[in-house]
Amino acid sequence: MTLPSWSGLRLLPCVVLVAQHFMAANRTSPSASLTHPDAELPHMGSVGGTGFGVGDVAVVGAGPCGLAAAKYLLAQGVFDSVVVFEQQSEVGGVWNYSADPSRTLRVPQQSPFCPPDPPIRPPGTPSPLFPSPVYEMLHANIPAPLMQFLDLDFPKGGLIFPTREQIQQYLVEYSQDVRHVVKFCTQIKDIRLRQEGGKDRWDLDAESTVTGEVFSRTFDAVVVASGHYSTTYIPDVASIEDFHRTNPGIITHSKSYRKAEAFSGKKVVVVGNAASGLDIATQVGRLSQQPLLLSVRSPTPPDKLERTGCQEVPVIVEFLPAERGVKFRGGRVETDIDSIIFCTGYLFSYPFLRGLGSSGITDGRRVYGLHRDLIHIDHSTIAFAGLPMKVVPFPLSESQGAILARVWSDALALPSKEAMRRWEDEMTSGRGPAFHAYPKGGDIAYINETYDWISRASPSGKPPPRWNEERVWMRQIGAEAKLEFERSGCAATSLDELGFHYSHANDQSRPPQEGRSPPSNPRERSPSTTLAQGTRIDLSHGPTWLGCPEPPGPASPPASPHARFAPPTIQTERDGPSQSQDYYSVLPRPS
């Protein structure tokens, strides 16, 4: 499938989903329920065949996850209405680039309950602008054929690792058949839970940021797809607040980074070596005073550090306001610093859920009380889409949309609350503090187990994706291919151009390329069940990653050409490199 021309797209009037209320207290050990410390809430949620009776569904956010959820909900054909509330004047979420960055900076910033950044209003714009963290020279770090949604290909002949512009255009095109349900430029002020007739009901308050019109509406279910790249994280290092007060403008966060030219000839320290930290260090380091210093907790993989051209240094342990300097662990001191860019990630934050007790939902590091990183256990008509990190997000969001459409239409039963709580408890003990950061292969398991679970239990509705062997191989070589893409000038339009060639495990028909040795070249190997040191895919038995209930009866035959790869189960050594050295997420979490 190819995309039609981008011209002639009709933009709808505007709307935003910023909440103006927030929690003042930061609780460090939230419970696994939505209970607010000051209120008693009902613990309802139809589970296990009692019937949800969902008619009206609200989707908060029209980024990739919200769009995918809307498509699957509409395709189910049973809901009375699906309404998407979007904070910008266009779809795209984090990919909706703005040349003007956010002008809000809190130093330090460790609370998920701080108020949202206010919008900016550049001259000549008809509506408020909520800047995303995307910077000007940004490519995806996932190959386009793997990144794309099931029912829409990226344009033929485009870059194998698309630019931010190409991704945003792709999302606008993907939205065409759901734009009629999107309310642009609407600010979500509050979402409250109540009971009616033994069912959970969700009262939503919103306000137009263009006209100021205020309205309320009640929904039977809510998909929270508002993203998690808004509330910045900057650690509270010794004297950082005094440094920022004394030397304003030196400390920034990657959310405000746009172009490297602003750092030309300056002495720069970049803090953090996740995806954006390395990318920004590479861009800035070409123009800054040499060497750019890269401050890290864990060593950067040698090939990635070599690409940046930076000098790696330990974490900052103290800021020196008078000297405009910092002290690193081990005692090294650097003074007369012109810029310190914190690429230390973001916090989960849901200020518009204040009526539910947002301090019980999240501590900023994870979202509590969820089954399969998606559906709330005690209130199963609210779901949090797009939480998993270090994954390929577009197809995974399709899997989540397929689950929600079938569960809320009563075509797919959830396990009992007890079973769902056991699943969360097992995941809590096994995953470690980076709860939503999946190991390598975790997205393969999620996507393929979801497909098998749904195809066995509920063939109705829009089918979810299922990765075949070629896509699994593509997932394995993606990081290495991205490095080669950058080394070769960011111009390749296929993996073959970069020297990566897929072949089936038993396919002996393809002749070797000239000058290459097929048996020993890892770029030509067929998919392996070993994804990383300490991570294995077990193909011998059924779904366990999601805790899916096994439906009765035989499995239905695969209905998709993507159904050639058996559902994997992931086993991970928690402290192995698969946890700390996967750079598939576009933007980092707190480090």
C-alpha positions as CSV (number, residue, x, y, z in Angstrom):
1,M,0.0,0.0,0.0
2,T,1.2,3.5,-0.8
3,L,0.2,6.8,0.6
4,P,-1.8,9.3,-1.5
5,S,-0.5,12.8,-1.9
6,W,-0.2,14.9,1.2
7,S,-1.8,17.9,-0.5
8,G,-5.4,18.9,0.0
9,L,-5.7,17.7,3.6
10,R,-8.4,19.5,5.5
11,L,-7.5,20.8,9.0
12,L,-10.2,20.9,11.5
13,P,-10.7,23.6,14.2
14,C,-8.5,23.4,17.2
15,V,-8.7,21.9,20.9
16,V,-6.3,21.0,23.8
17,L,-6.1,18.6,26.6
18,V,-4.2,20.3,29.3
19,A,-5.5,19.9,32.8
20,Q,-5.4,23.0,35.1
21,H,-5.5,21.1,38.3
22,F,-2.8,19.1,40.0
23,M,-1.9,17.3,43.1
24,A,0.2,19.2,45.6
25,A,1.7,16.2,47.4
26,N,4.2,13.7,46.0
27,R,3.6,10.2,47.5
28,T,6.5,7.9,47.0
29,S,4.7,4.6,47.5
30,P,1.3,4.7,45.7
31,S,-1.0,1.9,46.2
32,A,-2.3,-0.3,43.3
33,S,-5.7,1.3,43.4
34,L,-7.2,4.6,42.2
35,T,-8.3,5.5,45.7
36,H,-7.8,9.2,46.6
37,P,-6.5,9.7,50.1
38,D,-9.4,12.1,50.8
39,A,-12.3,10.1,49.2
40,E,-13.9,6.7,49.1
41,L,-14.4,5.5,45.6
42,P,-16.4,2.5,44.5
43,H,-14.4,-0.5,43.3
44,M,-16.5,-1.5,40.3
45,G,-15.6,-2.8,36.9
46,S,-17.4,-5.6,35.0
47,V,-15.0,-8.5,34.7
48,G,-15.4,-12.1,33.6
49,G,-18.6,-12.2,31.6
50,T,-20.9,-9.8,33.6
51,G,-21.0,-7.3,30.7
52,F,-19.6,-3.8,30.6
53,G,-22.5,-2.2,28.7
54,V,-20.2,0.4,27.2
55,G,-21.9,2.8,24.8
56,D,-19.8,6.0,24.8
57,V,-16.0,6.0,24.8
58,A,-13.7,9.0,25.3
59,V,-10.1,8.9,24.1
60,V,-7.7,11.5,25.6
61,G,-5.1,12.3,23.0
62,A,-4.8,12.0,19.2
63,G,-1.2,10.8,19.0
64,P,-0.4,7.4,17.5
65,C,-1.9,5.5,20.5
66,G,-5.1,7.5,20.6
67,L,-5.6,7.3,16.8
68,A,-5.0,3.5,16.9
69,A,-7.5,3.1,19.8
70,A,-10.1,5.2,18.0
71,K,-9.7,3.1,14.8
72,Y,-10.2,-0.2,16.6
73,L,-13.1,1.1,18.7
74,L,-14.9,2.4,15.6
75,A,-14.2,-0.8,13.7
76,Q,-15.9,-2.9,16.4
77,G,-19.1,-1.3,15.2
78,V,-21.0,-1.6,18.5
79,F,-20.3,1.6,20.4
80,D,-22.7,4.5,20.4
81,S,-20.0,7.1,20.1
82,V,-16.2,7.4,20.2
83,V,-14.9,10.9,20.9
84,V,-11.1,11.8,20.8
85,F,-9.9,14.9,22.6
86,E,-6.7,16.4,21.3
87,Q,-4.5,19.1,22.9
88,Q,-3.1,20.5,19.6
89,S,-4.7,21.8,16.4
90,E,-3.5,18.7,14.6
91,V,-3.0,15.0,15.3
92,G,0.4,13.5,15.9
93,G,1.1,13.7,19.6
94,V,4.8,13.9,20.3
95,W,5.6,13.9,16.5
96,N,3.6,17.2,16.0
97,Y,6.7,19.4,15.9
98,S,6.8,23.1,16.9
99,A,9.8,25.3,16.1
100,D,9.2,27.2,19.4
101,P,10.0,25.1,22.5
102,S,8.3,25.2,25.8
103,R,9.4,28.3,27.9
104,T,8.7,26.6,31.2
105,L,11.7,25.1,33.1
106,R,11.7,23.9,36.8
107,V,15.0,23.1,38.3
108,P,15.1,20.7,39.9
109,Q,11.9,18.9,38.8
110,Q,11.1,15.5,40.4
111,S,7.3,15.7,41.0
112,P,4.7,14.2,38.6
113,F,2.1,16.5,40.3
114,C,3.5,19.9,39.1
115,P,1.2,21.9,36.9
116,P,1.4,21.2,33.1
117,D,3.5,23.6,31.0
118,P,1.3,26.4,29.8
119,P,0.9,26.8,26.1
120,I,2.8,29.4,24.0
121,R,1.1,31.7,21.6
122,P,3.5,32.6,18.7
123,P,2.4,35.6,16.6
124,G,0.0,34.8,13.9
125,T,-1.2,31.5,15.3
126,P,-4.9,31.0,15.6
127,S,-4.7,28.7,18.6
128,P,-2.4,28.0,21.6
129,L,0.6,25.8,20.9
130,F,1.7,23.0,23.2
131,P,5.3,22.3,22.2
132,S,6.5,18.7,22.0
133,P,10.0,17.5,22.8
134,V,10.7,16.7,19.1
135,Y,13.7,18.5,17.7
136,E,14.4,19.6,14.2
137,M,17.0,17.0,13.0
138,L,15.3,13.9,14.2
139,H,15.0,10.5,12.5
140,A,13.1,7.5,13.9
141,N,15.3,4.8,15.3
142,I,13.0,2.0,14.0
143,P,12.9,0.9,10.3
144,A,9.8,2.2,8.5
145,P,8.4,-1.2,7.5
146,L,8.5,-2.3,11.2
147,M,7.3,1.1,12.6
148,Q,4.2,1.4,10.4
149,F,0.6,0.6,11.3
150,L,-0.9,-2.6,9.9
151,D,-3.2,-0.9,7.4
152,L,-1.0,1.9,6.1
153,D,2.5,1.7,4.6
154,F,5.0,4.5,4.7
155,P,5.5,6.0,1.1
156,K,7.6,3.9,-1.2
157,G,11.1,5.3,-1.8
158,G,11.2,7.2,1.5
159,L,14.0,6.9,4.0
160,I,14.3,3.6,5.8
161,F,14.5,5.6,9.1
162,P,11.9,8.3,8.5
163,T,12.4,12.0,9.5
164,R,10.1,13.6,12.0
165,E,8.3,15.4,9.1
166,Q,7.7,12.2,7.3
167,I,6.3,10.6,10.5
168,Q,4.0,13.5,11.1
169,Q,2.7,13.4,7.6
170,Y,2.2,9.7,7.9
171,L,0.1,10.2,11.1
172,V,-2.0,12.9,9.4
173,E,-2.8,10.5,6.6
174,Y,-3.5,7.6,9.1
175,S,-6.0,9.9,10.9
176,Q,-8.2,10.6,7.8
177,D,-10.9,8.0,8.6
178,V,-11.2,9.0,12.3
179,R,-10.8,12.8,12.1
180,H,-14.6,13.2,12.2
181,V,-14.5,12.1,15.9
182,V,-11.6,14.3,17.0
183,K,-12.3,17.5,19.0
184,F,-9.3,19.7,18.5
185,C,-8.3,22.5,20.8
186,T,-10.3,21.2,23.8
187,Q,-8.8,21.4,27.3
188,I,-9.6,18.5,29.6
189,K,-10.1,19.9,33.0
190,D,-11.2,16.9,35.0
191,I,-12.4,13.3,34.7
192,R,-14.4,12.0,37.6
193,L,-15.6,8.5,38.5
194,R,-19.1,7.7,39.8
195,Q,-21.5,4.8,39.8
196,E,-24.8,4.6,38.0
197,G,-26.9,1.4,37.9
198,G,-24.0,-0.7,39.2
199,K,-21.7,0.5,36.5
200,D,-18.7,2.9,36.4
201,R,-19.4,6.2,34.7
202,W,-16.9,8.9,33.8
203,D,-17.8,12.6,34.0
204,L,-15.5,14.7,31.8
205,D,-15.2,18.5,32.0
206,A,-13.6,20.3,29.1
207,E,-13.0,23.8,27.8
208,S,-12.3,25.2,24.3
209,T,-9.1,27.1,24.3
210,V,-10.3,29.1,21.3
211,T,-13.8,30.2,22.4
212,G,-13.6,29.5,26.1
213,E,-16.8,27.4,25.9
214,V,-17.1,25.0,28.8
215,F,-18.9,21.7,28.5
216,S,-19.3,18.4,30.3
217,R,-20.2,14.9,29.1
218,T,-20.5,11.5,30.7
219,F,-18.8,8.4,29.1
220,D,-18.9,4.7,29.9
221,A,-15.2,4.2,29.2
222,V,-12.0,6.3,28.9
223,V,-8.8,5.6,27.0
224,V,-6.0,7.8,28.5
225,A,-3.6,8.2,25.5
226,S,-2.2,11.6,26.5
227,G,1.5,10.5,26.3
228,H,4.3,10.6,28.8
229,Y,6.7,13.2,27.3
230,S,5.4,16.3,28.9
231,T,6.4,16.5,32.5
232,T,10.2,16.7,32.6
233,Y,12.5,15.1,35.1
234,I,15.6,17.0,36.4
235,P,17.3,15.4,39.5
236,D,17.9,17.4,42.7
237,V,21.7,17.4,42.7
238,A,23.6,19.3,45.4
239,S,23.4,23.1,44.8
240,I,21.5,22.8,41.5
241,E,18.8,25.2,42.5
242,D,21.3,27.9,43.6
243,F,23.3,27.3,40.4
244,H,20.2,27.8,38.3
245,R,19.3,31.0,40.2
246,T,22.8,32.4,39.9
247,N,23.4,31.4,36.3
248,P,20.0,31.4,34.5
249,G,19.8,29.9,31.1
250,I,22.7,27.5,31.5
251,I,20.6,24.5,32.6
252,T,18.1,23.3,30.1
253,H,16.2,20.1,29.4
254,S,16.1,18.1,26.1
255,K,12.4,19.0,25.8
256,S,13.5,22.5,24.8
257,Y,16.3,21.5,22.4
258,R,15.6,22.3,18.8
259,K,18.9,23.0,16.9
260,A,22.6,22.5,17.5
261,E,23.6,26.0,16.2
262,A,22.6,27.6,19.5
263,F,25.6,25.8,21.1
264,S,28.2,26.7,18.6
265,G,31.6,27.3,20.2
266,K,30.2,26.8,23.7
267,K,31.4,24.5,26.5
268,V,28.6,21.9,26.8
269,V,27.7,19.1,29.2
270,V,25.0,16.6,28.1
271,V,23.5,14.6,31.0
272,G,22.1,11.2,30.0
273,N,23.0,8.6,27.4
274,A,19.6,7.2,26.4
275,A,18.3,7.7,22.8
276,S,17.9,11.5,22.9
277,G,20.9,12.1,25.0
278,L,23.2,10.4,22.5
279,D,21.4,12.0,19.5
280,I,21.6,15.5,21.0
281,A,25.2,15.0,22.1
282,T,26.1,13.9,18.5
283,Q,24.5,17.0,16.9
284,V,25.7,19.5,19.4
285,G,29.2,18.0,19.6
286,R,29.9,18.9,16.0
287,L,29.6,22.6,16.7
288,S,30.5,23.0,20.4
289,Q,33.8,23.5,22.1
290,Q,35.7,20.2,22.0
291,P,35.2,17.8,23.6
292,L,31.6,17.8,24.6
293,L,31.2,16.1,28.0
294,L,28.7,13.3,28.2
295,S,27.7,12.7,31.9
296,V,26.4,9.1,32.4
297,R,25.5,6.6,35.2
298,S,26.2,3.6,33.0
299,P,28.9,3.3,30.3
300,T,27.7,4.0,26.8
301,P,28.1,1.1,24.3
302,P,31.5,1.8,22.6
303,D,30.0,2.0,19.0
304,K,27.5,4.5,20.1
305,L,30.0,6.6,22.1
306,E,32.4,6.6,19.1
307,R,29.6,8.0,16.9
308,T,29.0,10.9,19.3
309,G,32.7,12.0,19.4
310,C,32.1,13.0,23.0
311,Q,34.2,12.4,26.2
312,E,32.3,10.3,28.7
313,V,32.4,11.5,32.3
314,P,30.7,10.3,35.5
315,V,27.5,11.7,37.1
316,I,27.4,15.2,38.4
317,V,27.5,15.2,42.2
318,E,27.6,18.9,42.9
319,F,27.0,22.2,41.1
320,L,29.4,25.1,41.7
321,P,27.4,28.4,41.2
322,A,30.3,30.8,41.7
323,E,32.6,29.0,39.3
324,R,29.8,28.2,36.8
325,G,31.0,24.7,37.2
326,V,30.2,21.1,38.3
327,K,32.0,18.4,40.2
328,F,31.7,14.9,38.9
329,R,31.8,11.7,40.9
330,G,35.5,10.9,41.5
331,G,36.4,14.6,42.1
332,R,36.9,16.0,38.6
333,V,35.8,19.6,38.3
334,E,34.8,21.6,35.2
335,T,34.3,25.4,35.3
336,D,33.1,28.1,33.0
337,I,30.4,25.9,31.5
338,D,28.1,27.6,29.0
339,S,25.4,25.0,28.8
340,I,24.2,21.9,30.6
341,I,21.5,19.9,28.8
342,F,19.6,17.4,30.9
343,C,18.5,14.4,28.8
344,T,17.1,12.7,31.9
345,G,13.6,11.9,30.7
346,Y,10.1,12.4,31.8
347,L,7.6,11.5,34.5
348,F,4.2,9.9,34.1
349,S,1.6,12.5,35.0
350,Y,-2.2,12.7,34.9
351,P,-3.3,16.0,36.4
352,F,-6.8,15.7,34.8
353,L,-7.4,12.6,36.9
354,R,-7.2,14.6,40.2
355,G,-10.7,13.4,41.2
356,L,-9.4,9.9,41.2
357,G,-6.4,10.6,43.3
358,S,-3.6,10.9,40.8
359,S,-1.1,10.3,43.6
360,G,-2.5,6.8,43.8
361,I,-2.2,6.2,40.1
362,T,1.5,7.1,39.6
363,D,4.6,8.1,41.4
364,G,6.0,9.4,38.1
365,R,8.0,6.2,37.5
366,R,5.2,3.8,36.6
367,V,1.4,3.6,36.5
368,Y,-0.1,1.3,39.2
369,G,-3.0,-1.1,39.3
370,L,-2.9,-2.1,35.7
371,H,-3.3,-5.4,33.9
372,R,-1.1,-5.9,30.8
373,D,0.2,-2.4,31.2
374,L,-3.2,-1.2,30.0
375,I,-6.5,-1.9,31.8
376,H,-7.1,-0.7,35.3
377,I,-7.8,-3.7,37.5
378,D,-10.4,-2.1,39.9
379,H,-12.0,0.2,37.3
380,S,-11.7,-1.8,34.1
381,T,-13.5,0.9,31.9
382,I,-10.4,3.1,32.1
383,A,-7.2,2.2,30.3
384,F,-3.8,3.8,29.9
385,A,-2.6,3.3,26.3
386,G,1.0,3.5,25.2
387,L,2.8,3.0,28.5
388,P,5.4,0.4,27.4
389,M,8.8,1.8,26.5
390,K,11.7,0.4,24.5
391,V,9.2,-1.0,22.1
392,V,8.0,-0.4,18.6
393,P,5.0,1.8,19.6
394,F,2.7,2.0,16.6
395,P,1.9,-1.7,16.1
396,L,1.9,-2.3,19.9
397,S,-0.7,0.5,20.2
398,E,-2.8,-1.4,17.6
399,S,-2.6,-4.5,19.8
400,Q,-3.8,-2.5,22.7
401,G,-6.6,-0.9,20.7
402,A,-7.8,-4.4,19.6
403,I,-7.9,-5.5,23.2
404,L,-9.9,-2.6,24.4
405,A,-12.4,-2.8,21.5
406,R,-13.2,-6.4,22.2
407,V,-13.1,-6.2,26.0
408,W,-15.5,-3.2,26.2
409,S,-17.8,-4.7,23.6
410,D,-18.0,-7.9,25.8
411,A,-16.5,-10.0,23.0
412,L,-13.4,-10.8,25.1
413,A,-13.5,-11.6,28.8
414,L,-10.8,-10.3,31.2
415,P,-9.4,-12.6,33.9
416,S,-10.8,-12.2,37.4
417,K,-9.6,-9.3,39.5
418,E,-7.6,-11.7,41.7
419,A,-5.8,-13.1,38.6
420,M,-5.1,-9.6,37.3
421,R,-3.6,-8.5,40.6
422,R,-1.5,-11.7,40.7
423,W,-0.2,-10.7,37.3
424,E,0.8,-7.2,38.4
425,D,2.4,-8.6,41.5
426,E,4.5,-11.0,39.5
427,M,5.5,-8.3,37.1
428,T,6.4,-6.0,40.0
429,S,8.8,-8.6,41.5
430,G,10.3,-9.5,38.1
431,R,10.7,-6.3,36.2
432,G,12.5,-4.0,38.6
433,P,12.2,-0.2,39.0
434,A,11.9,0.5,35.2
435,F,8.5,-1.2,35.3
436,H,7.2,-0.2,31.8
437,A,10.6,-0.6,30.1
438,Y,10.4,-3.9,28.2
439,P,13.4,-6.1,27.6
440,K,14.4,-6.8,24.0
441,G,11.8,-9.0,22.5
442,G,9.1,-7.8,24.9
443,D,7.2,-6.1,22.2
444,I,7.4,-9.2,20.0
445,A,5.7,-11.2,22.8
446,Y,3.1,-8.5,23.5
447,I,2.1,-8.2,19.8
448,N,2.0,-11.9,18.9
449,E,0.4,-13.1,22.1
450,T,-2.3,-10.5,21.7
451,Y,-3.0,-11.7,18.2
452,D,-3.2,-15.3,19.3
453,W,-5.4,-14.5,22.3
454,I,-7.8,-12.4,20.3
455,S,-7.9,-14.7,17.2
456,R,-8.8,-17.7,19.5
457,A,-11.5,-15.9,21.5
458,S,-12.9,-13.2,19.4
459,P,-12.5,-13.1,15.6
460,S,-14.8,-10.1,15.2
461,G,-13.6,-6.6,14.6
462,K,-10.4,-5.1,13.1
463,P,-7.5,-7.7,13.4
464,P,-4.4,-6.7,15.4
465,P,-0.9,-7.1,13.9
466,R,1.2,-10.2,14.2
467,W,4.9,-10.1,13.4
468,N,6.4,-12.7,11.1
469,E,10.0,-13.9,11.0
470,E,11.1,-11.1,8.8
471,R,9.8,-8.5,11.2
472,V,11.3,-10.2,14.2
473,W,14.7,-10.2,12.3
474,M,14.1,-6.5,11.6
475,R,13.5,-5.8,15.3
476,Q,16.8,-7.6,16.1
477,I,19.0,-5.6,13.7
478,G,17.3,-2.3,14.1
479,A,19.8,-0.6,16.4
480,E,22.8,-1.7,14.3
481,A,21.1,-0.7,11.1
482,K,20.4,2.8,12.6
483,L,24.1,3.3,13.3
484,E,25.0,2.3,9.8
485,F,22.3,4.7,8.5
486,E,23.9,7.6,10.3
487,R,27.4,6.6,9.3
488,S,26.4,6.5,5.7
489,G,24.8,9.9,5.7
490,C,21.1,9.3,6.6
491,A,20.1,8.8,3.0
492,A,19.4,5.0,2.7
493,T,15.9,4.0,1.6
494,S,16.2,0.3,2.5
495,L,17.9,-2.1,4.8
496,D,19.5,-3.7,1.8
497,E,21.3,-0.4,1.0
498,L,22.8,-0.6,4.5
499,G,24.0,-4.1,4.0
500,F,21.3,-5.9,5.9
501,H,19.7,-8.7,4.0
502,Y,16.9,-11.0,5.2
503,S,16.8,-14.6,4.3
504,H,14.6,-17.5,5.6
505,A,16.3,-20.0,8.0
506,N,16.3,-22.8,5.4
507,D,16.5,-20.7,2.2
508,Q,19.6,-21.8,0.3
509,S,18.4,-20.4,-3.0
510,R,19.8,-16.9,-2.7
511,P,23.4,-16.5,-4.0
512,P,25.8,-14.8,-1.7
513,Q,26.6,-11.1,-2.4
514,E,29.9,-10.5,-4.0
515,G,32.6,-10.1,-1.4
516,R,30.4,-11.3,1.5
517,S,30.4,-14.6,3.4
518,P,26.9,-15.7,4.1
519,P,27.6,-18.2,6.8
520,S,29.4,-15.7,9.1
521,N,27.9,-12.3,8.3
522,P,25.4,-11.5,11.0
523,R,23.6,-9.0,8.7
524,E,22.5,-11.9,6.5
525,R,21.4,-14.3,9.2
526,S,17.8,-15.4,9.5
527,P,16.0,-14.6,12.7
528,S,17.4,-16.1,15.9
529,T,15.6,-16.9,19.1
530,T,18.4,-15.3,21.0
531,L,17.7,-11.6,21.1
532,A,20.3,-10.3,23.6
533,Q,22.6,-11.5,26.3
534,G,20.3,-12.7,29.2
535,T,17.1,-12.6,27.1
536,R,15.6,-15.6,25.4
537,I,12.4,-16.2,23.4
538,D,10.8,-19.5,24.4
539,L,8.7,-20.8,21.5
540,S,7.6,-24.0,23.1
541,H,4.4,-22.9,24.9
542,G,1.6,-20.4,24.9
543,P,1.2,-16.8,26.2
544,T,2.6,-15.9,29.6
545,W,3.9,-12.4,29.1
546,L,0.4,-10.9,29.0
547,G,-1.2,-13.3,31.5
548,C,-3.8,-14.1,28.8
549,P,-6.5,-16.6,29.8
550,E,-6.5,-19.6,27.6
551,P,-9.9,-19.7,25.8
552,P,-11.6,-23.1,25.4
553,G,-11.4,-25.0,22.1
554,P,-8.7,-25.2,19.4
555,A,-6.9,-22.2,18.1
556,S,-8.4,-20.7,15.0
557,P,-6.1,-20.8,11.9
558,P,-4.1,-17.7,11.3
559,A,-6.1,-15.2,9.3
560,S,-3.2,-12.9,8.5
561,P,0.0,-13.2,6.4
562,H,1.8,-12.0,9.5
563,A,1.0,-15.2,11.4
564,R,4.1,-17.2,10.7
565,F,5.9,-16.6,13.9
566,A,4.9,-18.6,17.0
567,P,4.0,-16.5,20.1
568,P,7.1,-16.1,22.2
569,T,7.5,-16.0,25.9
570,I,10.2,-13.6,27.2
571,Q,12.7,-14.6,30.0
572,T,15.1,-11.9,31.1
573,E,18.0,-11.6,33.5
574,R,16.9,-8.4,35.2
575,D,20.3,-6.8,35.4
576,G,21.6,-7.8,32.0
577,P,22.4,-5.5,29.1
578,S,18.9,-6.0,27.6
579,Q,17.6,-3.7,30.4
580,S,20.2,-0.9,30.1
581,Q,21.4,-0.8,26.6
582,D,18.3,-0.9,24.4
583,Y,17.9,2.4,22.6
584,Y,14.6,1.9,20.7
585,S,12.6,4.5,22.6
586,V,12.7,7.8,20.9
587,L,12.8,9.8,24.1
588,P,14.3,8.8,27.5
589,R,12.8,8.1,30.8
590,P,14.3,9.3,34.1
591,S,17.8,7.9,34.6
